[in-house]
Amino acid sequence: MRLRISPEVHVLGVHHPRIWRLTSDRPLLAQDGLTAEQADALYDASSSIPEGYRKLLATLGHAEIVPAGERLRQLVRTRGWASHGAVVDAVTVATLRHGAGIGLHRTLPTDEQSDLVITCASGNERITPAFTTRSRPVPAGDLTYGTRALDGTVKPFAWLGRRDCDAADRQLTPEDSQALLVVLGCPGEGAAHSEAIGATVAEVLAAIRPDVRLTPLPDPTL
């Protein structure tokens, strides 16, 4: 699998997406995660979040949508920390630390023969958001990524725009021992921002799930 970015995504200012493959000999959801005290020590809740995430949503025509990183900080501040296991917690800490929306998706055997495509929706794509059972259309122009279907449309892993959600059929299951970690980055931030997000996930996992390996996929190709 390679990461491919369509030209219209570059026009949006998204130039440095990165993908890592997570693998383990054990299920990724098998182990307890971080306590509230551990999580709190791993990020600075008062640090700034890159303005590029708001800029991206505004460029997509959705300035009213709060970016995932801001939304998660608000949630933790008002409701407190909730652990969802070591691997998910590592991604959550990276989101809190860097203010980035990060995708964590289960993989299928057929993915090995496919590219992961980041593009703007044609208007023909549909997604069933995580924790729901109802399929919804992805509006033309909104950002999406996934594998390419035979008809040329993308089978979404995630949708960013009017909604910010992952696909239900790409949620990790208790049996999954590998996954894809997807970092889009945002306008105004260079490759170092995306790489730092992956490094944070690796840092947390090294401490609480050292059996999980992170392997970067090849650099993006047009």
C-alpha positions as CSV (number, residue, x, y, z in Angstrom):
1,M,0.0,0.0,0.0
2,R,1.1,3.5,-0.9
3,L,-0.3,6.9,0.1
4,R,-1.5,9.0,-2.9
5,I,-2.6,12.6,-2.6
6,S,-4.8,14.2,-5.2
7,P,-3.8,17.6,-6.6
8,E,-7.0,19.3,-5.1
9,V,-5.8,18.3,-1.6
10,H,-2.5,20.1,-2.1
11,V,-4.6,23.2,-3.2
12,L,-6.2,23.0,0.3
13,G,-2.8,23.4,1.8
14,V,-2.4,19.8,2.9
15,H,1.1,18.7,1.8
16,H,2.5,16.4,4.5
17,P,0.1,13.5,5.3
18,R,1.8,10.4,6.8
19,I,0.7,6.8,7.4
20,W,2.2,4.2,9.8
21,R,1.3,0.6,10.0
22,L,0.8,-0.7,13.6
23,T,1.4,-4.4,14.1
24,S,1.6,-6.7,17.1
25,D,1.5,-10.4,17.9
26,R,-1.4,-9.6,20.2
27,P,-4.7,-7.8,19.6
28,L,-4.2,-4.1,19.6
29,L,-7.1,-3.6,22.0
30,A,-5.9,-6.2,24.5
31,Q,-4.3,-4.1,27.2
32,D,-5.5,-1.5,29.7
33,G,-4.3,2.1,29.0
34,L,-3.3,5.2,30.8
35,T,-4.6,6.6,34.1
36,A,-5.8,10.2,34.2
37,E,-2.6,11.2,36.0
38,Q,-0.4,9.5,33.3
39,A,-2.3,11.1,30.5
40,D,-2.2,14.5,32.1
41,A,1.6,14.3,32.3
42,L,2.0,13.7,28.6
43,Y,0.6,16.9,27.2
44,D,0.2,20.6,28.0
45,A,-3.5,21.5,28.0
46,S,-2.6,25.2,27.7
47,S,-0.3,24.9,24.7
48,S,-1.5,26.4,21.4
49,I,-3.1,24.3,18.6
50,P,-2.1,25.0,15.0
51,E,-4.4,27.4,13.3
52,G,-4.2,25.4,10.2
53,Y,-6.8,22.9,11.4
54,R,-9.4,25.7,11.6
55,K,-8.2,27.2,8.3
56,L,-8.7,23.8,6.6
57,L,-12.3,23.5,7.8
58,A,-13.0,27.1,6.8
59,T,-11.5,26.5,3.3
60,L,-13.8,23.5,3.0
61,G,-16.7,25.8,3.8
62,H,-17.3,24.6,7.4
63,A,-15.8,27.3,9.6
64,E,-18.4,26.5,12.3
65,I,-16.9,23.0,12.9
66,V,-14.5,22.7,15.8
67,P,-11.4,20.8,14.9
68,A,-10.9,17.4,16.5
69,G,-8.0,18.4,18.6
70,E,-9.8,21.4,20.1
71,R,-12.9,19.4,20.6
72,L,-11.0,16.6,22.4
73,R,-9.3,19.1,24.8
74,Q,-12.7,20.6,25.6
75,L,-14.1,17.1,26.3
76,V,-11.3,16.0,28.6
77,R,-11.4,19.4,30.4
78,T,-15.1,19.1,31.1
79,R,-15.6,15.4,31.5
80,G,-12.2,14.1,32.5
81,W,-9.9,11.5,31.0
82,A,-11.5,8.2,29.8
83,S,-9.2,5.4,28.9
84,H,-10.0,3.1,25.9
85,G,-7.0,0.9,26.0
86,A,-3.3,1.4,25.4
87,V,-3.3,1.8,21.6
88,V,-6.3,4.1,21.5
89,D,-4.9,6.1,24.4
90,A,-1.6,6.7,22.6
91,V,-3.5,8.2,19.7
92,T,-5.6,10.3,22.1
93,V,-2.5,11.7,23.8
94,A,-1.1,12.6,20.4
95,T,-4.3,14.4,19.5
96,L,-4.3,16.3,22.7
97,R,-0.6,17.2,22.5
98,H,-0.5,18.3,18.8
99,G,-4.1,19.3,18.2
100,A,-4.4,17.1,15.3
101,G,-7.2,14.8,14.0
102,I,-5.7,11.3,13.7
103,G,-7.2,8.3,12.1
104,L,-6.8,4.8,13.5
105,H,-8.3,2.2,11.2
106,R,-8.5,-1.6,11.0
107,T,-7.0,-3.1,7.8
108,L,-8.4,-5.8,5.5
109,P,-6.5,-8.4,3.5
110,T,-7.5,-6.6,0.3
111,D,-5.8,-3.4,1.4
112,E,-2.4,-4.8,0.5
113,Q,-3.3,-4.5,-3.2
114,S,-4.7,-1.0,-2.9
115,D,-3.4,2.5,-2.4
116,L,-4.7,4.8,0.3
117,V,-6.0,7.9,-1.5
118,I,-6.6,11.3,0.1
119,T,-8.9,13.4,-2.1
120,C,-11.9,15.6,-2.2
121,A,-15.1,13.7,-2.5
122,S,-16.9,13.6,-5.9
123,G,-20.3,13.5,-4.2
124,N,-20.8,9.8,-5.0
125,E,-19.1,8.4,-1.9
126,R,-21.0,7.2,1.1
127,I,-19.9,6.4,4.6
128,T,-21.5,4.8,7.7
129,P,-20.0,6.8,10.5
130,A,-18.5,5.0,13.5
131,F,-21.0,4.0,16.2
132,T,-23.9,4.3,13.8
133,T,-25.7,2.0,11.3
134,R,-26.9,4.5,8.8
135,S,-25.0,5.3,5.6
136,R,-24.6,8.9,4.6
137,P,-23.4,10.7,1.5
138,V,-20.1,12.5,1.6
139,P,-20.7,16.0,0.1
140,A,-18.7,16.9,-3.0
141,G,-15.6,18.8,-2.1
142,D,-15.3,17.6,1.5
143,L,-12.1,15.8,2.4
144,T,-12.0,12.0,2.5
145,Y,-9.5,9.2,2.3
146,G,-9.8,5.5,1.7
147,T,-9.2,2.9,-0.9
148,R,-10.3,3.4,-4.6
149,A,-13.3,1.4,-5.8
150,L,-13.7,0.0,-9.3
151,D,-15.9,2.9,-10.3
152,G,-13.2,5.4,-9.4
153,T,-14.8,6.6,-6.2
154,V,-13.2,6.3,-2.8
155,K,-14.4,3.8,-0.2
156,P,-13.9,6.1,2.8
157,F,-12.0,5.3,5.9
158,A,-12.9,8.8,7.2
159,W,-14.7,12.1,6.2
160,L,-13.6,15.6,7.2
161,G,-15.9,18.5,6.4
162,R,-19.5,18.9,7.4
163,R,-18.9,15.9,9.6
164,D,-15.6,14.7,11.1
165,C,-15.9,11.0,11.5
166,D,-14.4,7.6,10.8
167,A,-16.1,4.7,9.0
168,A,-17.8,2.1,11.2
169,D,-16.4,-0.8,9.2
170,R,-12.9,0.5,9.8
171,Q,-13.1,0.6,13.6
172,L,-10.8,-1.7,15.4
173,T,-12.3,-5.0,16.7
174,P,-11.1,-7.0,19.7
175,E,-9.4,-9.4,17.3
176,D,-7.4,-7.0,15.2
177,S,-3.6,-7.1,15.5
178,Q,-2.7,-4.5,12.9
179,A,-4.0,-1.1,11.9
180,L,-3.2,2.1,10.0
181,L,-2.4,5.3,11.7
182,V,-3.3,8.3,9.4
183,V,-2.1,11.8,10.0
184,L,-3.2,14.5,7.5
185,G,-1.4,17.5,8.9
186,C,-2.8,20.9,8.0
187,P,-2.1,24.1,6.2
188,G,0.8,26.1,7.5
189,E,2.5,23.1,9.1
190,G,5.5,21.2,7.6
191,A,6.5,17.6,7.5
192,A,7.9,17.9,11.0
193,H,4.5,18.4,12.5
194,S,3.1,15.2,11.0
195,E,6.3,13.3,11.9
196,A,6.0,14.6,15.5
197,I,2.5,13.2,15.8
198,G,3.7,9.7,14.8
199,A,6.7,10.0,17.2
200,T,4.3,10.8,20.1
201,V,2.2,7.7,19.4
202,A,5.5,5.7,19.3
203,E,6.7,7.2,22.5
204,V,3.5,6.3,24.4
205,L,3.4,2.8,23.0
206,A,7.0,2.2,23.9
207,A,6.1,2.8,27.5
208,I,2.8,0.9,27.7
209,R,2.7,-1.4,24.7
210,P,6.3,-2.1,23.6
211,D,5.0,-5.1,21.5
212,V,3.3,-2.7,19.1
213,R,5.5,-1.9,16.1
214,L,5.1,1.3,14.0
215,T,6.3,1.1,10.4
216,P,6.0,4.1,8.1
217,L,4.5,3.6,4.7
218,P,6.4,5.0,1.7
219,D,6.3,8.8,1.3
220,P,3.3,10.2,-0.5
221,T,3.2,10.1,-4.3
222,L,1.1,12.2,-6.5
